[in-house]
Amino acid sequence: VLNDRRMPSGLGNIDHLAVTPRGTFVIDAKNVKGRVEVSSPLFGAAKLKIGGYNRTKFIEGLDRQVAAVRDALAVSGHADVPVQGVLCFLRADLPLLGTQRMRGHYLLSRRALAKRLGRDGPLDPTLIENIARALANALPPA
């Protein structure tokens, strides 16, 4: 796990990167209250709402973070490693059943994220270490 990494553009940071047997997880932790829902109107783009407020900007920020990690992996020769974005909610109310997603990113509680990170996958420990080292070099501490 790499914590608080600087974005290449210098604008913003990546809260956490977890390199696991299933790939790399870009985790943006959010300490907000309210009910989390993804509204999908008939016309127009889906919106992330938390406590009734439009918080789609959280997803837009995560999109940029995931792109930066994919670019760093491609430069280091690990372009084929899966990269998954996660908004991890510390205090928000998520649905009890099912896993919500938006634009391919997971919307998870801390407990659900821990379960997902602990799953087995195709990457061996040596490759995981090489990927983590490449990301640490490409994305220095903030």
Disulfide bonds with the S-S distance in Angstrom:
none
